[in-house]
Amino acid sequence: MFSGSSTSARFNSGLMTGFICVLLLTPLDTLRTNLVTIRESRKLWRDIPVLMKIVKPYQGLTPALLMYSPATAGLYTIYYMVQQKTDKVSAGFAGFIAGTLIKLIIHPLDVVKKRMQVSRSQIGLKNTIKSIYQREGSRAFYKAGAVSVFKSGLGQAVRFSVLEYVLKLQIQS
């Protein structure tokens, strides 16, 4: 797929992919993040129209763009660099390394994004970061970090393993 592409071409295509995905999916991400805060699960579907009037669909867009565009670019770049540097590494292992490293870097912004999405007031990126730090300290930016990092590594291992398997099947047929 990208075997003949340069590192910069992979990075740029990942950057653009991340940017487009964030623009398309942020409203759904914001909705999902807010739905998990509703205690009465029987009312979820009825509450969606009301919730969308209260919550701004693109709340948390800035941290999402700052996080996912470079993260997608870095993910693909690291994955293919690991693949090129070592001939015997499986797609799963390279995906795990890439997913783990990227999530370690972006997890603090993910925490900020989620806080902005569930906030009923729009205080902005800078003030959200400041508020989290003042109220909870620097460790708050890595809440649930170990689980999140492991999940990302495992998820990318599966994603890249399936990707490479499907690509091989297509080439063989």
Secondary structure, 3 states (H helix, E strand, C coil): CCCCCCHHHHHHHHHHHHHHHHHHHHHHHHHHHHHCCCCCHHHHHHHHHHHHHHCCCCCCHHHHHHHHHHHHHHHHHHHHHHHHHCCCCCHHHHHHHHHHHHHHHHHHHHHHHHHHHHCCCCCHHHHHHHHHHHHHCHHHHHCCHHHHHHHHHHHHHHHHHHHHHHHHHHHHC
